[in-house]
């Protein structure tokens, strides 16, 4: 008889007494603040501006005295301005958020990679994955961090990894059949797409050996979870990651599926009101704010994730003492996730400005008519942006489409439409993004 799979990967960290955990957090926070003040000019300037002495931190609540770090801060520090170690100590670089100076370039030391591997192994074990599993990773292998984090964690666990990367769905299904994949790693939307293509090819759930889906990269509902589980005959587990902080491995569900456990010994989590910027009580929805406690190369203090969630009260039957947060409920800004890729309107602004010299009035519409997201860019044309020749219109549309695909990693349908009712000025836009996907 084979031994039962382990309940935890690092029980000392996952099941630590709360008082002991909070003491560890305080010690690691103190060390992080001192190190960032000494080594990161951005944080030294921020701390000095408010007269904050990092060596004077006495309680975890003292962190609320510090200003937030935002995505704009990271972009302005492009490429290496936020690093706390010399570049010679960086063994891996990842990037997100756009191209050129609009990108955020994340750094990992050798210890960061080791930590990342173990944290993702925690999440895999929590979701029911073992060293005997065959893990097929359909995230894109590139500058984005997602695929690599799961890859490291699965190898650290001892599982077999199939790095199929993204796309080519029929080939993904063929590999899934032939290699007897037991764990699917994908976005929820792509899991549904795989199920639909398999059905169209006459492949029922019995055609596969799947048992666990480690899903993430976009918000999804319990209704979508049920559909994925029924159509692929697996247990669908939610995971949360953020490239700026680490990648996948920040938080994830256990098999109880009642909230995502945050790896609190490595991340200090706050939930704030996105308008007042004040803390909200447990159970109340707000914006997640994260501080890295062990990241060496690229530590962040009070980073506004813009993700909306809430801290869940009570203990989890799984035995983990790590705090749990609700599955993501959306965003506090206009950022949107399309097929697992983060898209910021500011990146679309850059593309249009490069082509036209200015940013026209536009909106992004995202729908999910089937199982995959579809994005359409509506550019509201005025007299200065109207082409009498259809050939010129087509050339312009093709150019915008190619640039968006190349620089954002997402395929857009591009349409030229008339001005909006009213003055149609960008200043009157309530939102550049219209999300029509079912929740």
Buried (B, 14 or more C-beta within 10 A) or exposed (E): EEEEEEBBBBEEBBBBEEEEBBEBBBEBBBBBBBBBBEBBEBBBEBBEEEEBEBEEBEEBEBBBEBBBBBBEBBBEBBBEEBBBBEEEBBEBBBBBBBBEEBBBBBBBBEBBBEBBBBBBBBBBBBBBBBBEBBBBBBBBBBBBBBBBBBBBBBBBBEBBBBBBBBEEBEEBBEBBBEBEBBBBBBBBBBBBBBBBBBEEEEBEBEBBBBBBBBBBBBBBBEEBBEBBBEBBBBBBBBBBBBBBBBBBBBBBBBBBBBBBBBBBBBBBBBBBBBEEBEBBEEEEBBBBBBBBBBBBBBBBBBBBBBBBBBBBEEEBEBEBBBBBBBBBBBBBBBBBBBBBBBBBBBBBBBBBEEEBEEBBBBBBBBBBEEBBBBBBBBBBBEEEBEBEEEEEBEEBBEEBBBBBEEBBBBBBEBBBEEBBEEEBEBEEBEEBBBBEBEE
